[in-house]
Amino acid sequence: MVDVLNLATGQAVRYMGLTPVEAVMSAHAQDAGNFNTWEYRERYQRDVVHNLRTVRCGDWTAMKK
């Protein structure tokens, strides 16, 4: 289970069965209206930023496990 937080709006979503990287990519894509899950890795992986304890994509962030 991964909790993802939108730092711009404070909205939180929870994803089951995804890594933190997959969860932030999913949240970012779905927030933009893209529900084509098979495209996420190819389209959004370059936008993922890894920090020491967090990972983010756009305004969405999650704690690393």
Steps between C-alpha positions, in 0.01 A plus 500: 500500500637841398357835606558776245455869580446790263721775644310773313148410614543273802300223330605151606443169323594144594623238255516127566749270328718776352849618583535864609636589153204335326259667743625855440503446124143368519379789715666756273363343182148450634492857634572612142217279367717219361362161601702299245698312762708314242657835397609620845849352517601611151338842524564612859814318622723788389296740719560303821737667750667284765601657831649338807166391652241605244415466135290746302345556162350843432326615820458143630737353757533178701735361761744233384469167676 
